[in-house]
Amino acid sequence: MEREKVALTKEKETLLITLYGKALESRQADSLLRDHFADEAVGRIDYDFARLKVDNNMSVGLAIRAKTLDDWVSEFLARHPDAMVLHLGCGLDTRIFRLDPPAGVEWFDVDYPQVIALRRKLYPERQNYHLIGSSVTDPAWLDKVPHDRPALVVAEGLMPYLPAEEGPRLFARLVSHLARGEIIGDAYSDFGLWLVSLAPSIRATGAELRWGINDARDLEKAVPGLKLVEEVSAYKPEHTARMDWASRWLILLWSFIPPLRRVGRLLRYRF
């Protein structure tokens, strides 16, 4: 089978980090994600994944984050089987295939045209599954999205890469356009952004991290109608056991220090 060549740089290239990390974790016997779709996609891409320096700790961490978000999506769809999912900055994530939502759910994956073109080559079509090739900060793409259903907006691995002034504007447009729903995703404090920027994987891509969220309630003030529902650690203790001892102790230590707890966490808002 001919493999797909990619020519992604900087922020776009980081989607290969998350894809590869989830693929590696899914190869483990005790995998949390069991994302064979990601593993198959890695095998079909002509790219030197070794240059991203994704280790076991990172792959497990990415899987923990993804699993928590998967669970939130599943919970929302259980309450709203006629819902709409907007997966912003979807990259090559395979969430729709992992979760296999009910036929009544409309699902939109949104990312740059170059990324969407690659998705079309790697993944199959399915009923009520829509791909939108656009920067998420371009207001025009929302015209393609209905506004009469409960909506769940997923922003995994997106917020840190948005310009700080564009993030609240994007969320405000979503809240204004959509009837009701939730926004879920991961966020980092300014200190967290600095730490992430030092990671070999990020440095290999040259990506720039821009938007730090030090207080999750700041978005409530910036976006009328948005209400914080849940804020949890990006790592669950029961899952970090598969990391090395140094990472486990560091995560445990940070859990007792409030400013460090906000380095990286998952946020859930309702509107």
N, C-alpha and C positions, 0 to 999 in steps of 0.2 A: 504494500500500500504506500502510495506517495505521501510524504509528510508535508504539512503546511509550514511554509516559511513565515516568520514574523519579523517585523521591523518596528518594534515598539521601543519608545525611549521614555525616560524620566517617569512621571506619574503613571503613564499608560503601562510601562513595563512592570510596575509593582503588581499588576494583576497576575503576573506569572509567579510571583512569590506566593500569593495565597493559593493559587491553583496547585502549585507543586507541593506546598506544605500539606494541603488537604489530601493530595494523592499519596504522599509518603505516609501520613498517619493512617490512611485507609488500607495500607498494606500490612499493618500490624495485626496480629491475631486478636488483640483486645481492642480493636479500633472503636472509637466513639462514633465517628461519622459513617464509616463503611461506604465511602463515596467512590464507588468504582467508576462512576461517570467521569470524575476528575482524573482518575488514574488512566483511563482510556484516552482522555483528551491529551494528557501529557505525552503519551506514546505516539500521538498523531502530529505532534508539533516538532518542527525542525529547529531546535534551540538548545544551547548549552546550559541546562538548568544548574549545573554545578557552579557556575559563576555567581549564582545568587546566594550561595553559602547558607542554605536552609538546613538547620540541624534538627535533632529530635525535639529539643525544647520548643523551638519555634513551631514545628508542625503540630505538636500537641496543643500549644497555646492557640493556634489558629483554629484547631478543631473544637476546642472548648468554647471559644467565642462563637463559632458557627452553630454549634449545637444549641447554645442558649437562644440564639436568634431563631433557629429552626423551631424550637419549642414555642417561642412567642408567636411565630407565624401560625403554627398548628393550632394553638389555643384560640387565636383570633378567628381562624377559618372554621373552627368548631362552633364558635358563637355566631358566625356570619357566613353560612355556606354559599351565599350569593355575593360575596365580597369581591373586591378588586385589589390586587397586589401591584404596587409600583416598586420595582427593584432598581434603585438609582445607583449608577456607577457599578453596574452588575459585573463588569469584567467578564471572566469566563466561569464564574460561579455556577454551579449546577443545582441550585436550591430547588428550582421547579421540578427537576427530575428526581431529586432526593425525596421530596415531600409528596410528589404526585398528587396535587390538589384535586378536589372534586371537579367534575365537568362544568359546574355552574360558576366557577371562579374565573374571572378575567385576569390574566397575568401580563404585565408589561415589564420587559427588561429594557433599561435605558442606559446607553453609554455612547461614547464617540463613534462616528460612522465606521472608522477603521476597526474598532473592537467588535461592533455588531456584524460587520462583514466576516470576521473570523469566526464568530459564534455560528453564523449560518453554515459555514463549512464543517464545523465540528459537531454540531448538535442537531437532532431531528426536529422537524416541525411537530406541533401538536395542536389540538383544538383549543381555541380561546387563549392562545399564546401569541403575544405580539412583541415585536422587536422595534425599538425606536433608536435610530442613529442620530444622536445629538449630544452636545454638551448639556449637562443637567442644569447649568446656569443660564441657558438660553430659554427665555420665557415661552418661545413659540411651540416647543414640543408638547406642552400641556394642552394645547388645542386639540390634540389627538386622543385625549383621555376623557372618558365620560366623567360626569360629576354627580351622578344620581345613585351611587352605591356606597356602602361602607367601604372604606379604603384603608389598607395597611401600606405604609411607606417604609421600605427597608433601605437603610443606608449603612451597609457594612463596608468598612475600609474606605469610606468616602469623606467624611467630615474633616479629617486632618488635612486633606489635600485641597479643600475649598479655600478661596481667598476669604479672609476673616469677615470682610464686609458682605460677601455674597451668600454666606451660609444662612444668616437670618432672613435675607431677602428671599432665598429659595424656599425656606420653610413657610414664610408668610404667604407666598404665592400658592403653595400647596394647601394651606389651611383655608385660603380664600376660595380656591377652585373646587375643592373636594367637599362633599356634603358633611361627612363626619368620619372619624377613624382614629388611627394611631400612627405615630412615627417611632421607629426603633432603629438603633444603630450604636456604634462605638465612638467614644470621645476620649480625648487626652487633655490633661492640663498642659500649661506652657512648659512645665518641667518635664512632663511626659513626652511632649513633642521633641524636646531636646534629647532625651534618652533614646527615643526611637530613631532619631536622625543619625545616631552613632552606630546603629546596627549595621553589620556588614552587608546584609541584604539590601537595605535602603541605600547605603553608600554605593553599592554596585550599580544601582539604577540612576543615581544622581537626582532622585526625586526631591522635591521641596515640600516640607510640611509647613502649613500656613495658619491653620485655625485651631487654637487651643481653647478649651472650655473649662475654666477653673471652677465655676459654680454652675451646676446643671439648671438652677432656677433662673440664671441670666437669660435663658431662651424664653422663659415665660414672660419676662419683661420686654424682650425684644420682639416677640411674636404674639400679638393679641389672640386669645382663643386657645393657646397652647398650654397644657397643664401637665406637669411632671407627675408620672404615675409610679415609676420604679427606677431605681439606680442601684446597680449591682456590680460587684467586682467582675473584671474580665476573666478571672480564673476561679474555678470552683475547687476547693480543697480535695474533694474526693477524686478529681481527675488529675490534679497535679502530681499524684504519686508516680506517674509515668515519666516525670521530668527528673533530671539529675538532682542530687542532694543539695547542691548550692542554690539552684533555682527554687527548690521547695522551701528552703530556709529563708531565702530572700522574700518570697511572696508572703510567707507567714509573718516575718518581721514587719513588712510594710502594712499588713492588715491591722496592726495596732497603732499606726501613726496616721492620723487623719489626713494631713497633706499628701502623704504618699499613697493613701487609698484612692486618691483622685487622679493618680498618674494615668491609669487606664481603666475605664469602666464602661458598662453597657447602660444605655439610657432608653427609657420608654415614656413617650408622651401621648396624651390623648387630646383630641380637638373635636 
